[in-house]
Each structure stands twice: as structure tokens, then as C-alpha cells.
Amino acid sequence: MATEENNTATDLADLKDVVGDAPAADAAASGEGEAAPAAPTMPLREQEIDAQGRAYATGRRKDATARVWIKPGSGKITVNGKEQEVYFARPTLRLVINQPFAISDREGQYDVVATVSGGGLSGQAGAVKHGISQALTRYEPALRATIKAAGFLTRDSRVVERKKYGRAKARRSFQFSKR
């Protein structure tokens, strides 16, 4: 029995050597009462930045694919070499693109360069939004929980249903003629 107690004592000492001196363990050992659990100081993921100081991500929506780079700046958004206001003329599309910045309180802090191909304007705006969200979480991993809770990291998998044979469109039948 005494040898088992000695073994556990040496095991705990070995564990302390491996883990290191934790402040909560020291406080508990000295009998200073209940120690509050320490909040994690490091984010769960690492920051992913290229040599130019940019974060890259790919966004997809319907048939559109967007390659997005973000870096700290004045909030300028460039899509396919054009300003955001020129490429996405409708205000609703510009609102969609700026949603990730609005939800994370980072409006006007990052410059965005995006190249989009495929699909229509609505799908392209959704793809850029998805790409910005992904890139923002790669540049600032601490924002991931906020952006994920808003649902911006999930790829919207809804696509157009294909046309079926014997039908006018995907589900629409040809007009019925009585005579």
C-alpha cells in the first residue's frame, strides 16, 4: 500500500515536470482557495499569412468561384480589377459583400482583392462574401466564432435544379391542351 502511494506521488511529480508549473496548480497547492479557470489566451488556429502579409481564401456560391486576398488597409474592395461600386452596381450586392466586416466590427480596416468567375452577379457576390469570411478567419483566428455563428463560413450548397426530360423546365410541365 505504501509503495502505491509513493508511485502516485512520483507520477504526479513527473506529470508536474512534463506540464510545467501551472499558476492554477500552484494556487491550489498553496491553499489560496478556489482558483477560477483560466481563459485560453491563444486562439485554437494559427494565423495564415503569405509573404506579402495577405490572407487568401476561396469562396463559392452556386456556379461562382471567388479567389479572395485581404490585407490591412483603408477598406477598398476590388473585384476583377474594378471598384466594388462599379462591379456590383446594386446596393444589395454590396451589402452582402460587406456583411462579414460588419458582423466582426472590422469595417474599413481591410483591403480586399477578389477575382470572380462563373455564375451571375448574385452568386458572385455570395462567393466573394464566403471568401472574405474565410480569409478574415485566417487573418484573425479570434474572429472565427463570431463569423461562424453568423453562418458565413458554411458554403451555401443550394444550386439550380437540372431540367428533366418531358418537362418544360426542372418541374414545370408543358401546357395541357384539352382539344
N, C-alpha and C positions, 0 to 999 in steps of 0.2 A: 504494500500500500504506500509506503513511504517512497519507494522508487518511482511509483507512478506520479506522485506529486512532484518529485524532482524533475521527472521527464517533462511534465506540463510546464513547469517553471522555466526550464531551459528552452522549451519550444516557444513560449511566449517571449523570452528574451531574444531568441533567434528571429522571431517574427518582428520584434521591435527594431532589430538591426536591419532587416530587409526593408521594412516600411519606412523607417526613419522616425525621428522624433516628431510626432504629430502634436499640435497645440491642444487639441481636444483631449488626447490621451494624457498629456501632462497635467491638464486641469483636473481631469477625473482622478488621476493618481494622487494629486496633492489634496484632494478632498474639498475643492472650492465650490462644490455644489454641481447642479446640472449645467452642462455646457450646451449652448444652442448649436444645432447642426450647422456647420459652415456651408455657405452657398458656394457652388462651383465658380471659381474665378476664371477658369479657362473655358472657351467655347468647345463644344463637342467636336466640331470640324475645324480643319485648318483653312487659312486664307489661301486662295489660289489666284496668284497674280503672275502675269508674264513679265518679260524683260522690260517692256515699255510702261509697266505699272498699271496695266489694264486687266480687268476680269472678263473672261469670254464665256458665252453660253449659247446654246441653240434653243430656239423656241419653235413650237409647231402648233398649228391650228388649221383644221380642215385640210386643204391641199397646200397650204402655205408653210414655208420654212424660213425662219429668220436667224441669221448669224448676228449676234449682238456683242459689242465690246463696250464696257463702261470704265470711266476713269474720273477722278475728282476734277471738277471744273465748275462752269457757270450755269449748267443746266441746259446746254444746247443739245438738241436731238437732231441727228442727221440720218435720213433713211434713203438708201440708194443714191447718195450724193446730193440729195435735195433737203431743204429745210423741212421740218415736221409740218409746218403750216401749208407748205406747197404740196407735199406728197399726200398727206391726209387732210384734204380740204374740209371735210365735215368735222364740226366740233366734237361730235360724239366719239369719233375715232381717236381724236387727240386726247379726249378724256380717258378713254380705255387705256391708252399707252401710258398716261401719267399716273394711273391708279397705284402701281407698286411704290412709287415715290411718295404719294400722298398717304398711303397706309403706314409707311415707315418713317414719316416726317423727314424726308430727305429731298424735298422739292428744291430744285435749283442748285444742288450740290454735286451732281454728276453729269458729265458729258456722255452722250450715247451716240455710237456709230453703229448703224444696222444695215445689213443687206438682206433684202427680202425677195423671194421668188415664189411663184406659184400661187394659185388661188385668186380670190378677189380682194378688194380693199378691206372688207370686214375681217376676213380670215387672216390677212396680212397684219392688221392691227392687233388681232388676238395673238398672233405668233410673236410679234415684237414685244407685247406685254409679257408673254410667257418667258421670252428670252431675257428681258430686263429683270424679271423676278429671279430667275436662276442666277444671272450674273451678279445681282445685288447680294444674294446669299453667299456667293463665292467671294465677293469683296469684303463683306461684313457678315461673318457667320453668326453673329449675335442676333441679327435680324431675321434669321430663318424661322423662328417660332411665330413671329408676327405675320410674316408673309405667308407661311403655310396655313395659319389659322384663317386667313382671308381666302384661301383656296387658289392662290396664284401659282403655286408650284406644280399643281396637277395638270397634266396635259388634257385638254378637253377633247375627248375621243369621238365626239359626235361628228359624223360625216354624212354626206348626201347618200341616200339610199339609191341603189342602182336600178335602172329601168328593167322591167321584166317583159318577156315576150308575150304577145297577145294583149298588151296593155298600152295605153297612150303614154303614160309616164310610169313612175315606180308603182303607184297604186291606182291611178286614175284609169277607168275603163273607157273604151270608145263609146261614143254616144249611141244609146239604144234607139233603134228605129222600129216602130210598131208596124209600119207598112213599107 
